[in-house]
Amino acid sequence: MLPVSLETQITMIRITAALLFATLTTFPVLASAAVPEVQDLTPSFRAAGTKIERLRVYEVGGVVVIRGRALNETEKAEVADTAARLGYSRVANLVTIASAPDDAAIERKAERELSVHRGLDGCTFSVDSNGGVLRVAGRVLYELQKDMALAVLRSIDGVRSVETSLVRE
């Protein structure tokens, strides 16, 4: 082994540090350049008549990823067929099968959520659920409360859609 002077050792440490710094600062740039582009395909699937609840469809790196909830296997298969009709061959169908909605539980939850929401004080509501379709009737004090009630009801688990016949007092 050849003796190395202190000055040579310091130079080697500086070169190593510079290479390490260059490597650490370059890899994030390379990694961000390698991230595949994500394209939202949900509107085209909706336009094709897909009836999946909470549908989200994205194309990532040439693979179409489908998420949402179907009522049965037939609906799940139909969304895969829609992807094929739209010309996509690489499809990850991650749609889950939802259990049948519990209408009584949905009604109880809707009544409870509407009664505890502070922005809906002074309003009267009547709710009914059939197959996860929630119908709400009643009176509100302000137009904005109609939108608030809709937002509250749509956020309830198991609700497929909301139909309203709310009137302003």
FIBA-600514 format. One line per 8 residues: number of its first residue (from 1); for each residue z, x, y of N, C-alpha, C. Coordinates in pm, whole numbers, plus 50000, padded with zeros to 5 digits. Each point is the difference from the previous one (the first is absolute). Layout:
NUM	Z,X,Y,Z,X,Y,Z,X,Y; ...
# end
This chain:
1	50000,50083,49884,50000,49917,50116,50000,50089,50123; 49912,49969,50094,49988,50078,50121,50105,49956,50101; 50058,50093,50070,50096,49961,50102,49927,49932,50116; 50059,49893,50051,49942,49923,50110,50091,50017,50121; 49940,50032,50110,50081,50020,50121,50053,49868,50051; 50102,50006,50080,50063,49882,50058,49900,49925,50087; 49917,50074,50073,49901,49938,50087,49897,49922,49917; 49961,50050,49886,49905,49931,49911,50064,49874,49942
9	50127,50008,49963,50071,49883,49947,50008,49889,50104; 50030,50038,50125,50008,49900,50107,49864,49937,50022; 49894,50077,49998,49864,49948,50017,49966,49904,49886; 50037,50035,49877,49973,49913,49885,50077,49869,50012; 50124,50005,50050,50080,49878,50018,49935,49912,50106; 49952,50060,50109,49934,49923,50106,49873,49934,49948; 49922,50073,49922,49877,49944,49944,50033,49885,49905; 50101,50018,49916,50042,49895,49907,50046,49877,50076
17	50079,50021,50106,50049,49887,50081,49884,49927,50066; 49902,50075,50051,49884,49939,50064,49919,49918,49900; 49981,50054,49880,49928,49927,49896,50075,49873,49959; 50131,50010,49987,50082,49884,49964,49991,49894,50108; 50010,50041,50126,49990,49906,50111,49863,49933,50001; 49894,50077,49981,49864,49945,49999,49983,49902,49885; 50056,50032,49885,49991,49912,49884,50073,49868,50026; 50121,50008,50052,50080,49880,50024,49940,49911,50107
25	49938,50058,50099,49940,49919,50106,49862,49949,49964; 49933,50062,49905,49865,49958,49961,50002,49888,49898; 50092,50003,49904,50001,49899,49893,50018,49858,50049; 50086,49971,50099,50004,49861,50047,49866,49952,50054; 49925,50087,50065,49868,49964,50049,49907,49970,49883; 50004,50085,49898,49917,49977,49882,50041,49873,49928; 50131,49974,49991,50047,49881,49931,49958,49875,50074; 50008,50002,50134,49961,49881,50074,49850,49977,49993
33	49922,50105,49984,49855,49984,49987,49964,49941,49864; 50089,50016,49900,49972,49953,49865,50044,49856,49978; 50066,49938,50097,50047,49862,49985,49879,49908,50001; 49984,49917,49896,49883,49912,49994,50009,49889,50106; 49886,49954,50044,49994,49892,50097,50036,49869,49932; 50076,49918,50070,50042,49870,49947,49926,49892,50077; 49937,49910,49926,49925,49891,50063,50057,49867,49954; 50032,49912,50095,50055,49868,49968,49885,49905,49964
41	50001,49953,49876,49896,49909,49951,50049,49857,49989; 50122,49974,50043,50059,49867,49985,49913,49890,50060; 49948,50016,50123,49917,49892,50056,49878,49965,49916; 49934,50099,49941,49882,49970,49919,50038,49927,49871; 50115,50029,49944,50045,49929,49880,50042,49857,50035; 50064,49982,50115,50036,49865,50045,49873,49917,50023; 49900,50061,50064,49874,49931,50028,49928,49962,49870; 50022,50077,49894,49937,49971,49871,50073,49889,49924
49	50108,49947,50059,50069,49887,49939,50118,50034,49911; 50053,50120,50010,50114,50040,49918,50123,49921,50041; 50073,49946,49902,50115,49914,50027,50132,50065,49961; 50007,50130,50008,50121,50072,49963,50098,49997,50117; 50125,49971,49971,50105,49997,50101,50036,50143,50040; 50021,50022,50128,50036,50132,50055,49898,50108,49963; 49874,49963,50005,49892,50090,49959,49989,50118,50096; 49990,50120,49943,49973,50123,50074,49903,50082,49915
57	49886,50036,50057,49898,50076,49927,49960,50120,50085; 50010,50119,49941,49964,50123,50069,49912,50085,49911; 49908,50074,50063,49922,50098,49927,50054,50137,50039; 50044,50075,49899,50058,50132,50023,49928,50099,49909; 49929,50091,50059,49931,50103,49922,49904,49944,49896; 49931,49891,50032,49903,49942,49907,50059,49903,49900; 50132,49978,50005,50065,49906,49909,50049,49881,50082; 49969,49880,49954,50046,49879,50067,50135,49960,49938
65	50102,49992,50085,50134,49964,49957,50027,49858,50048; 50030,49911,49904,50023,49859,50030,50145,49967,49970; 50070,49943,50100,50139,49958,49982,50015,49856,50045; 50098,49932,49945,50029,49863,50037,50067,49929,49884; 50012,49868,50013,50062,49919,49895,49908,49885,49962; 49978,49985,49872,49919,49890,49948,50090,49905,49923; 49954,49876,49989,50077,49902,49924,49979,50014,49850; 49884,50058,49960,49972,50013,49857,49903,50116,49977
73	49974,50029,49873,49911,50109,49963,49856,49974,50046; 49961,49873,50003,49863,49965,50042,49975,50044,50143; 50095,49971,50091,49985,50041,50140,49995,50152,50011; 50081,50068,49919,50000,50146,50002,49864,50054,49955; 49943,49941,49896,49869,50044,49951,49890,49968,50101; 50013,49887,50071,49899,49962,50099,49991,50101,50114; 50114,50057,50040,49995,50098,50109,49931,50128,49954; 50014,50036,49874,49928,50116,49945,49850,49970,49994
81	49964,49877,49964,49859,49960,49998,49942,50003,50141; 50079,49960,50099,49955,50005,50139,49971,50143,50041; 50084,50094,49958,49976,50141,50031,49868,50047,49939; 49972,49958,49877,49874,50038,49934,49881,49938,50073; 50012,49873,50042,49892,49934,50074,49972,50068,50133; 50106,50055,50062,49983,50069,50128,49950,50143,49982; 49981,50043,49874,49940,50129,49974,50097,50114,49973; 50126,49971,49975,50098,50105,49973,50020,50013,49850
89	49991,50123,49950,50014,50022,49857,50136,50061,49963; 50059,50077,50089,50130,50062,49973,50107,49915,50068; 50070,49919,49920,50095,49902,50054,50134,50016,49932; 50107,50003,50081,50137,49997,49949,50056,49863,50036; 50003,49910,49904,50048,49864,50023,50151,49997,49976; 50077,50009,50108,50146,50001,49991,50061,49865,50037; 49921,49894,49988,50048,49866,50030,50103,49960,49896; 50113,49946,50045,50105,49954,49909,49989,49849,49980
97	50052,49955,49889,50002,49857,49971,50133,49944,50049; 49992,49906,50092,50121,49939,50057,50047,49887,49910; 50129,49983,49994,50052,49887,49925,49976,49872,50081; 50003,49888,49932,49978,49873,50067,50107,49980,50107; 49960,49951,50117,50097,49984,50108,50106,49896,49966; 50121,50029,50039,50112,49906,49984,50010,49921,50129; 49939,49881,50000,49991,49921,50122,50136,49962,50057; 50095,49966,49914,50133,49963,50049,50066,50119,50071
105	49986,50120,49942,50058,50119,50062,49929,50033,50131; 49869,49981,50003,49925,50025,50123,50046,49905,50111; 50018,49873,49966,50047,49902,50099,50138,50037,50053; 50092,50036,49908,50135,50039,50044,49995,50121,50092; 49923,50100,49961,49988,50122,50080,49938,49969,50137; 49898,49916,50003,49934,49964,50126,50097,49928,50093; 50073,49903,49945,50098,49928,50083,50107,50094,50054; 50048,50090,49915,50103,50095,50042,49947,50094,50108
113	49880,50056,49980,49944,50095,50097,49972,49933,50134; 49951,49877,49997,49973,49929,50126,50129,49965,50073; 50105,49970,49924,50127,49960,50065,50076,50118,50059; 49983,50119,49946,50075,50116,50051,49923,50081,50103; 49872,49973,50019,49922,50077,50097,50037,49953,50141; 50053,50093,50081,50050,49966,50133,49891,49946,50092; 49879,50047,49984,49891,49955,50086,49955,49858,49973; 50053,49939,49893,49960,49864,49963,50113,49899,50023
121	50101,50040,50077,50110,49907,50032,49944,49880,50075; 50047,49880,49964,49956,49878,50066,49880,49935,49936; 49944,50062,49899,49883,49944,49931,50046,49924,49876; 49917,49905,49956,50028,49929,49875,49880,50020,49907; 50032,50025,49873,49896,50028,49903,50022,49921,49873; 49889,49968,49934,50001,49943,49866,49902,50083,49919; 50045,50053,49884,49913,50086,49920,49979,49942,49861; 49882,50029,49946,49965,49959,49865,49911,50108,49941
129	50020,50032,49874,49919,50103,49935,49941,49945,49871; 49871,50033,49980,49932,49959,49878,49908,50114,49959; 50033,50066,49889,49918,50112,49952,50000,50119,50094; 50106,50015,50077,50008,50112,50094,49938,49971,50135; 49938,49881,50014,49945,49959,50130,50112,49926,50073; 50045,50058,50109,50113,49947,50074,49949,49914,50115; 50046,49874,50004,49964,49909,50109,50123,49981,50086; 49983,50018,50131,50112,49983,50092,49959,49903,50110
137	50089,49906,50027,49980,49903,50107,50125,50002,50087; 49988,49948,50119,50117,49993,50086,49965,50016,50146; 50106,50025,50078,49986,50011,50145,50051,50135,50048; 49928,50056,50098,50041,50124,50064,50010,49975,50150; 50075,50087,50067,50016,49986,50145,49889,50070,50076; 49951,50111,49944,49900,50082,50067,49887,50033,49902; 49881,50022,50051,49885,50036,49916,50025,50129,49923; 50068,50095,50062,50028,50129,49936,50082,49981,49872
145	50083,49897,49996,50083,49976,49881,49915,49961,49879; 49883,49943,50021,49910,49971,49887,49960,50131,49932; 49962,50099,50083,49960,50130,49945,50118,50069,49933; 50119,49988,50058,50119,50061,49939,50027,49938,49863; 49994,49867,49994,50025,49931,49873,49897,50042,49895; 49873,50010,50038,49897,50043,49906,50028,50141,49948; 50037,50090,50090,50029,50138,49958,50118,50005,49905; 50103,49923,50028,50118,49997,49913,49962,49947,49862
153	49923,49891,49996,49965,49938,49873,49903,50085,49918; 49907,50067,50065,49905,50084,49928,50066,50121,49935; 50115,50041,50053,50068,50119,49947,50083,49968,49875; 50012,49875,49964,50081,49961,49884,49925,50032,49871; 50068,50067,49909,49941,50038,49873,49962,49876,49920; 49878,49999,49947,49952,49889,49920,49913,49903,50078; 50000,50008,50133,49919,49910,50082,49856,50050,50001; 49909,49915,49955,49858,50037,49997,49932,49968,50133
161	50036,49888,50059,49946,49963,50131,50095,49901,50066; 49981,49981,50131,50086,49910,50076,49911,49901,50075; 50030,49872,49986,49931,49894,50073,50102,49939,50095; 49962,49983,50125,50095,49948,50098,49950,49873,50066; 50095,49918,50036,49975,49886,50088,50120,49992,50095; 50015,50108,50076,50110,50009,50098,49950,49949,50133; 50084,49922,50069,49965,49947,50132,50104,50046,50100; 49954,50016,50123,50088,50042,50108,50064,49877,50063
169	50130,50006,50021,50071,49887,50063,49973,49995,50147
# end
